[in-house]
Amino acid sequence: MIDLCILGFARNNILLRLLESLKRIDYPSSLKKNICLVDNGTPLIKKEVIDKVKFDNLTFTYKLLDKNYGVAKGWNEMIKLGTAPVICLFNDDYLLNKSISEKLLDEGFSTIYNYLMKNPLQILSLPGSKASSSFIPYTNFIGSRGRRHTGNFRLFAFTRELWNRLKGFDERYFYAYEDTDFC
């Protein structure tokens, strides 16, 4: 199983587009997926909005934080919602472009999962996208351990084992790129 974790920041229309793009993936496969969404203190994103996207064939969990604690705490709360051994972090303004075949994208998540199960202390950084461009397929992912970058245009994947070993994201940091253990 893989947890697809999304941190929301009061951008309903963009978040809804991401959820719709995740819904287009051909999920009936051997790899089970769980979507974990944390709304980082922005009550404008309501569960009813999320419910507009029907996820019949995968697990979906949601949590509203009482205020914006920043990316590090938001990600930690989100990861606590899931149980999968592999975690994939999305920003709420990513969009998985429909022109990329569902099969390729589904195989991409399987490839991420298989690689991380064999290399549990690695972090994968995949070129991602903002809502205006397309998600770059998994064949372009690179190991990012020890490489500092801003977190923009990236989708991070790592194991729950690594997250536990590092004791999660350092919540002293408001922005993800400040936590150099992960980014």
C-alpha positions as CSV (number, residue, x, y, z in Angstrom):
1,M,0.0,0.0,0.0
2,I,1.1,3.6,-0.7
3,D,-0.2,6.8,1.0
4,L,-0.8,9.7,-1.3
5,C,-0.6,12.7,1.1
6,I,-1.9,16.1,0.2
7,L,-1.5,19.3,2.2
8,G,-4.3,21.9,1.5
9,F,-4.1,25.7,1.8
10,A,-7.6,27.1,1.0
11,R,-7.3,26.7,-2.7
12,N,-10.5,24.7,-3.3
13,N,-10.7,24.9,-7.1
14,I,-7.0,23.8,-7.5
15,L,-7.3,21.1,-4.8
16,L,-10.5,19.8,-6.5
17,R,-8.6,19.6,-9.8
18,L,-5.8,17.5,-8.2
19,L,-8.3,15.2,-6.6
20,E,-10.1,14.8,-9.9
21,S,-6.7,14.0,-11.6
22,L,-5.9,11.4,-8.9
23,K,-9.3,9.9,-9.5
24,R,-8.5,9.3,-13.2
25,I,-5.7,6.9,-12.3
26,D,-6.6,3.3,-13.0
27,Y,-6.6,2.1,-9.4
28,P,-7.8,-1.5,-9.6
29,S,-4.3,-3.0,-9.4
30,S,-2.2,-5.0,-7.0
31,L,-1.0,-1.8,-5.3
32,K,-3.6,-0.3,-2.9
33,K,-3.6,3.4,-2.4
34,N,-4.8,5.7,0.4
35,I,-5.3,9.5,0.0
36,C,-4.6,11.4,3.2
37,L,-5.6,15.1,3.1
38,V,-4.8,17.6,5.8
39,D,-6.3,21.1,5.6
40,N,-3.7,23.4,7.2
41,G,-6.0,25.6,9.2
42,T,-8.0,27.0,6.3
43,P,-11.7,26.3,6.9
44,L,-12.5,27.3,3.4
45,I,-11.7,23.7,2.3
46,K,-14.5,21.8,3.7
47,K,-15.1,18.0,3.7
48,E,-18.1,18.6,1.6
49,V,-15.9,19.9,-1.2
50,I,-13.7,16.9,-1.0
51,D,-16.8,14.7,-1.1
52,K,-17.6,16.0,-4.5
53,V,-14.9,13.7,-5.8
54,K,-16.1,10.1,-5.3
55,F,-13.4,7.7,-4.5
56,D,-15.1,4.3,-4.7
57,N,-12.0,2.2,-5.1
58,L,-9.5,3.6,-2.6
59,T,-9.3,4.8,1.0
60,F,-9.6,8.5,1.7
61,T,-8.9,10.2,5.1
62,Y,-9.3,13.9,6.0
63,K,-8.2,16.1,8.9
64,L,-8.7,19.8,9.6
65,L,-6.0,21.6,11.6
66,D,-7.1,24.5,13.8
67,K,-4.6,26.9,12.1
68,N,-1.8,27.0,9.6
69,Y,1.1,25.3,11.3
70,G,3.3,25.4,8.2
71,V,4.4,22.7,5.9
72,A,6.4,20.5,8.3
73,K,3.7,20.1,10.9
74,G,1.1,19.8,8.2
75,W,3.0,16.9,6.5
76,N,3.6,15.2,9.9
77,E,-0.1,15.3,10.7
78,M,-0.9,14.0,7.2
79,I,1.5,11.1,7.4
80,K,0.0,10.1,10.8
81,L,-3.3,9.6,9.1
82,G,-2.0,6.9,6.9
83,T,-0.5,3.4,7.6
84,A,1.2,2.5,4.3
85,P,4.9,1.7,4.3
86,V,5.5,4.1,1.4
87,I,4.5,7.8,1.5
88,C,4.1,10.2,-1.5
89,L,3.7,13.9,-0.7
90,F,1.8,16.2,-3.0
91,N,1.2,19.9,-2.8
92,D,-2.5,20.8,-3.3
93,D,-1.7,22.7,-6.5
94,Y,-0.2,19.7,-8.4
95,L,-2.2,18.3,-11.3
96,L,-1.6,14.9,-12.9
97,N,-2.1,15.7,-16.5
98,K,-4.8,13.6,-18.3
99,S,-2.5,13.2,-21.3
100,I,-0.3,10.9,-19.4
101,S,-1.8,7.5,-19.6
102,E,-3.4,6.1,-16.4
103,K,-1.5,2.9,-16.9
104,L,1.9,4.7,-17.0
105,L,1.0,6.7,-13.9
106,D,-0.2,3.6,-12.0
107,E,3.0,1.8,-13.0
108,G,4.9,4.9,-11.8
109,F,3.5,4.5,-8.3
110,S,4.3,0.8,-8.4
111,T,7.8,1.6,-9.4
112,I,8.2,4.1,-6.6
113,Y,6.8,1.5,-4.1
114,N,9.1,-1.3,-5.3
115,Y,12.2,0.9,-5.3
116,L,11.6,2.2,-1.8
117,M,10.9,-1.2,-0.4
118,K,14.3,-2.3,-1.6
119,N,16.0,1.0,-0.5
120,P,14.0,2.0,2.6
121,L,16.4,4.9,3.7
122,Q,16.2,6.7,0.3
123,I,14.1,9.7,-0.6
124,L,12.9,10.0,-4.2
125,S,12.3,13.4,-5.6
126,L,10.1,13.4,-8.7
127,P,9.8,16.4,-11.0
128,G,6.2,17.4,-10.5
129,S,4.1,20.3,-11.6
130,K,2.1,23.3,-10.7
131,A,-1.5,23.2,-11.7
132,S,-0.7,24.9,-15.0
133,S,1.7,22.3,-16.3
134,S,1.9,18.5,-16.5
135,F,3.2,15.9,-14.1
136,I,6.5,14.4,-15.5
137,P,6.4,10.6,-15.6
138,Y,8.2,8.5,-13.0
139,T,11.1,7.6,-15.3
140,N,12.6,11.0,-14.5
141,F,12.8,10.5,-10.7
142,I,16.1,11.0,-9.0
143,G,17.4,10.3,-5.6
144,S,17.5,13.6,-3.7
145,R,19.2,12.6,-0.4
146,G,21.6,15.3,0.6
147,R,20.4,17.7,-2.1
148,R,18.7,20.9,-1.0
149,H,15.8,22.3,-3.0
150,T,12.8,24.4,-2.4
151,G,10.2,21.7,-2.6
152,N,8.4,23.5,-5.4
153,F,7.7,21.4,-8.5
154,R,8.6,18.2,-6.6
155,L,6.7,15.2,-5.4
156,F,8.6,13.5,-2.6
157,A,8.4,9.7,-1.8
158,F,9.9,7.9,1.1
159,T,9.3,5.1,3.5
160,R,7.5,5.3,6.8
161,E,10.6,3.6,8.3
162,L,12.7,6.6,7.2
163,W,10.1,9.1,8.5
164,N,10.0,7.3,11.9
165,R,13.8,7.1,12.0
166,L,14.1,10.9,11.4
167,K,11.2,11.4,13.8
168,G,9.2,13.1,11.1
169,F,9.7,16.6,9.7
170,D,11.2,19.1,12.1
171,E,8.2,21.3,13.1
172,R,10.5,24.2,14.1
173,Y,10.5,24.9,10.3
174,F,7.6,26.6,8.7
175,Y,8.8,26.0,5.2
176,A,9.7,22.5,3.9
177,Y,13.1,23.5,2.3
178,E,14.4,24.5,5.7
179,D,14.3,20.9,6.9
180,T,17.4,19.6,5.2
181,D,17.0,16.0,6.5
182,F,14.2,15.5,4.0
183,C,14.6,18.3,1.3
